[in-house]
Amino acid sequence: MPVSKRAKVVHESKTTKKSHKEQTRRLFANVQSCVSDYEHLFVFAVDNMRNTYLKDVRSEFSDSRLFFGKTKVMAVALGTTPETAFAPNLDRLAPYLTGGVGLLFTSRDPQAVTDFFSSFHPLDYARAGTVSPRSFTIPNGMVYSRGGEVPASEDEPLSHTVETTLRKLGVPTRLVKGRVILDMEGGYPVCKAGETLDSRQTALLKMFGVRVAEFTVDTKVRWSREGGEVTVLDRKDQMDVDAD
């Protein structure tokens, strides 16, 4: 009988998964390929990492190539010594390829790249362990949904349904005729500037719509294919180099 041409169900457990070695080899080859395809290479670091905003960066640089993670593989692909460098002076980037850093290959004007990252710093809700850049206090009296972040005339009273949650988070509120009331002279301090936030504080900040985590991309060093020029962009890194 002829072989049936009907579609067959293939269970995921039987599909071939990409091996770790294959992914590593692909990353290695892609990084080296980009060295020849683009004029400039930036090493950048991300603070308050958010995938949503990293996708925005990828979208902005759709004509470029961005790699993030697996720094050891990227460092080996570029070269860690003058003898192993894939192109002149690429080995000088190796000291910067540690921690949460990535590579951006682009042929755009270098100043345009640094200008974009200087102006791109969206705010998001903080996670536990984040250092708060500012203080936030819930004002005394009727509690509003933005906790005093906007004028009361532009805000609305906090829903009575979350009053129990507020008390569980340590805020001494009570219900008066369906309104959430805070009886605390000077208000309730949620956090102070420079303080490392815990999960209770981040929950309160999110409840009142207060975003204190700033997503930033810091360009640390740039390599240019023409002449193999290496330019340190981060002032702190420049100071470290000068100190050495």
TAVEN-V537705 format. One record per backbone hydrogen bond with DSSP energy under -0.5 kcal/mol. CO is the residue of the C=O (numbers start at 1). NH is the residue of the N-H. If there is no record, write none. Layout:
co={CO:CO}
nh={NH:NH}
This chain:
co={9:11:12:15:19:20:21:22:23:24:25:26:27:28:29:30:31:32:33:33:34:39:40:41:42:42:43:43:44:45:47:50:51:52:53:54:55:56:57:59:61:65:67:70:71:72:73:74:75:78:78:81:81:87:89:90:91:93:93:94:96:99:100:101:102:103:104:104:105:106:109:109:110:111:112:113:114:115:116:116:119:122:124:124:127:130:130:132:136:136:137:138:141:143:144:146:151:152:156:158:159:160:162:163:164:165:166:167:170:171:172:174:176:179:179:180:181:181:182:182:184:187:188:188:191:192:195:195:197:198:199:200:201:202:203:204:205:206:209:210:212:213:213:214:216:216:217:218:218:220:220:221:222:223:224:224:225:225:226:229:231:234:235:236:237:238:239:240}
nh={11:14:15:17:23:24:25:26:27:28:29:30:31:32:33:34:35:36:36:37:38:225:106:223:44:104:220:221:102:218:216:54:55:56:57:58:59:60:61:62:64:105:103:74:75:76:77:78:79:86:87:84:85:90:92:93:94:96:97:97:98:101:46:69:44:67:42:106:65:40:112:113:114:115:116:117:118:119:119:120:121:215:212:213:130:132:197:194:190:191:139:188:182:158:147:149:154:155:145:180:162:163:166:167:168:169:171:170:172:173:183:181:179:176:181:143:174:183:141:184:187:189:138:190:136:195:132:197:129:202:203:204:205:206:207:208:210:209:211:212:214:124:215:216:47:218:219:45:220:233:234:43:231:41:228:229:227:228:229:224:222:238:239:240:241:242:243:244}
